[in-house]
Amino acid sequence: LHKHRRNWSGADPGTVAEMENLAGAICLVLGQKREAEAWFRAALDKDPRMESARRNLEGLLHGTGKNPVIEDPGKKE
């Protein structure tokens, strides 16, 4: 997946975030949890409002004691 990442460089950030989220989902299915976490975080770096990436990361980290440290910029306290 990483070798194809350079092909996404010309796409808009929202599209790249979608691709990174999908790459994370693929890694998760393959049992590559650290890799999946990195992809989900990369997607959220590009699009902090992407709920699917946020849920994927939170689900991955649930019960691990690891804090996802993700804040939704659109969420009001």
Salt bridges, closest charged atoms under 4 A:
GLU20 OE2 - ARG5 NH2 2.83
GLU20 OE2 - LYS46 NZ 2.97
GLU35 OE2 - HIS2 NE2 2.31
GLU37 OE2 - ARG41 NE 3.02
GLU37 OE1 - LYS66 NZ 2.80
GLU51 OE2 - ARG54 NE 3.43
